[in-house]
Amino acid sequence: MKLTLIRHTAVDVPSGTCYGQTDVPLKETFPEEAQAVLENLPKVHFDAAFTSPLSRASKLAAYCGFPDAKPDARLMEMNFGEWEMKCFDQITDPKIQEWYMDYINKPATGGESFMDVYGRISSFIEEMRSSGYQNVIAFAHGGILMCAMIYAGLATPQTIFSMQPPYGGMICIDLPTD
């Protein structure tokens, strides 16, 4: 089974903002960025299309020809809880230092850890592997793509942040089926 995951295009929030599951707007460059994604899509028939319910992913899905992509909450970005929409360097929560030391296992206050996100995307991928689909496309977020790369053995939690796909980036993963 082939799983194609696409990260949404650039968002219109200040650099350094912790926006996770907040439904933020896209930059004015969306049409050009989305067109580049569309032109780079694999030329195959997709048996199923899924999207994060957040508009930055579903808008790209619709632009790329998948207006009926099925929303799946497991494809949402990390929930940063109380830190959502705050600049990282202005978060005064003392737990942020613990999170910086072990973001893989420590959740954001009122939110998730990286491993929580990994659990969500693992559940999605396992369901796809046993679904009978041959080609699946999913529109999601950077954290989701990174967790999928770990699931596929392309990286480890310790190395993944040096491999984060850019806005509009795409990864294609070949997965054995059940």
ChimeraX attribute file (.defattr): number of C-alpha atoms within 10 A of each C-alpha:
attribute: neighborCount
match mode: 1-to-1
recipient: residues
	/A:1	18
	/A:2	18
	/A:3	22
	/A:4	20
	/A:5	25
	/A:6	28
	/A:7	25
	/A:8	29
	/A:9	25
	/A:10	18
	/A:11	18
	/A:12	12
	/A:13	14
	/A:14	11
	/A:15	9
	/A:16	12
	/A:17	15
	/A:18	22
	/A:19	22
	/A:20	20
	/A:21	19
	/A:22	17
	/A:23	13
	/A:24	15
	/A:25	13
	/A:26	17
	/A:27	14
	/A:28	11
	/A:29	12
	/A:30	20
	/A:31	13
	/A:32	11
	/A:33	17
	/A:34	22
	/A:35	14
	/A:36	14
	/A:37	21
	/A:38	16
	/A:39	10
	/A:40	12
	/A:41	13
	/A:42	11
	/A:43	7
	/A:44	7
	/A:45	10
	/A:46	16
	/A:47	11
	/A:48	17
	/A:49	19
	/A:50	23
	/A:51	31
	/A:52	26
	/A:53	21
	/A:54	22
	/A:55	16
	/A:56	24
	/A:57	26
	/A:58	24
	/A:59	21
	/A:60	27
	/A:61	27
	/A:62	15
	/A:63	15
	/A:64	17
	/A:65	11
	/A:66	20
	/A:67	15
	/A:68	13
	/A:69	19
	/A:70	17
	/A:71	18
	/A:72	16
	/A:73	16
	/A:74	21
	/A:75	25
	/A:76	25
	/A:77	22
	/A:78	28
	/A:79	23
	/A:80	21
	/A:81	18
	/A:82	14
	/A:83	22
	/A:84	21
	/A:85	18
	/A:86	16
	/A:87	14
	/A:88	15
	/A:89	9
	/A:90	10
	/A:91	15
	/A:92	11
	/A:93	12
	/A:94	9
	/A:95	14
	/A:96	18
	/A:97	12
	/A:98	14
	/A:99	16
	/A:100	11
	/A:101	11
	/A:102	13
	/A:103	17
	/A:104	17
	/A:105	14
	/A:106	19
	/A:107	22
	/A:108	23
	/A:109	18
	/A:110	11
	/A:111	17
	/A:112	19
	/A:113	20
	/A:114	22
	/A:115	17
	/A:116	17
	/A:117	23
	/A:118	23
	/A:119	15
	/A:120	17
	/A:121	23
	/A:122	19
	/A:123	13
	/A:124	16
	/A:125	19
	/A:126	13
	/A:127	13
	/A:128	21
	/A:129	19
	/A:130	12
	/A:131	12
	/A:132	12
	/A:133	15
	/A:134	17
	/A:135	18
	/A:136	20
	/A:137	23
	/A:138	26
	/A:139	34
	/A:140	31
	/A:141	29
	/A:142	24
	/A:143	23
	/A:144	27
	/A:145	29
	/A:146	27
	/A:147	25
	/A:148	24
	/A:149	21
	/A:150	18
	/A:151	19
	/A:152	15
	/A:153	10
	/A:154	14
	/A:155	17
	/A:156	14
	/A:157	16
	/A:158	9
	/A:159	12
	/A:160	17
	/A:161	13
	/A:162	9
	/A:163	12
	/A:164	17
	/A:165	18
	/A:166	14
	/A:167	17
	/A:168	24
	/A:169	18
	/A:170	21
	/A:171	14
	/A:172	17
	/A:173	17
	/A:174	12
	/A:175	16
	/A:176	9
	/A:177	15
	/A:178	11
